[in-house]
Amino acid sequence: MSGMTRAAGIAPAPAPGLREIAGQFHLSTGESLLEASESRLLTLVFLRHFGCTFTRQILRRLEEFEQSADAHGAELVLVHMLKNGGEVRYLGNHGDVRRIADPYCELYRAFGLGRGGLPELFGPRVWWLGAVSVFKGCGVGHLAGNALQMPGAFLFKHGKIISSQRARFASDLPDIPALFAALTPAPPNKSA
């Protein structure tokens, strides 16, 4: 979405200790995030809490996100704030998607995702897009995670962030094709 900040061409430096922290978190398959990133490109989608209408939009679009990641040779991984296994009830028929439990938001912080303030969480843009989301049937549920935590999306390979989208507003949804587009070098300028 337009509210997310994007890496433009140059991959940001990993947060201090990112490799170490990635080695401490495990995918639902059992391998560490670091191990998984050594063997393949990962599309990490950090969710807000599961009761959030915007998280519910993402869950409705999981198949689309998985296809987009797969088309670029990447694997989709959801990062959430519940204890391991607590997310299954929210995933519906997408229980096979890879995921990482981060109930203390340590991985969120390592990827540069902080907590939102009033404008980021309750500003006019968020209210408007929230109303649209509810109208489209996404609804709002009970709080399941940290209500202040901001979302984001990243491409992660060899323990490094190679493309990023950090949400500016709670209503910002991941734009997976744009994550990959940031990796594509611009064509040379042919000026006369």
PETA-V645976 format. One line per field, one symbol per residue. psi: psi as a letter, one per 40 degrees, with the letter a starting at -180 (. if undefined). A space follows every 50 residues. Layout:
# PETA-V645976
psi->???
This chain:
# PETA-V645976
psi->ideiiihgdhhiiiihedddddeehhieediiddddddeihhhhhhiaie ehddddddddeddddddddddefihhhhhieiihdeeddeebefeeiiih hgdefdddddefhaiiaddddeiddddddddddddeedahaihgahdehi iiiihhhfeiheiihhhdidehiigddddddedhiiiihgi.
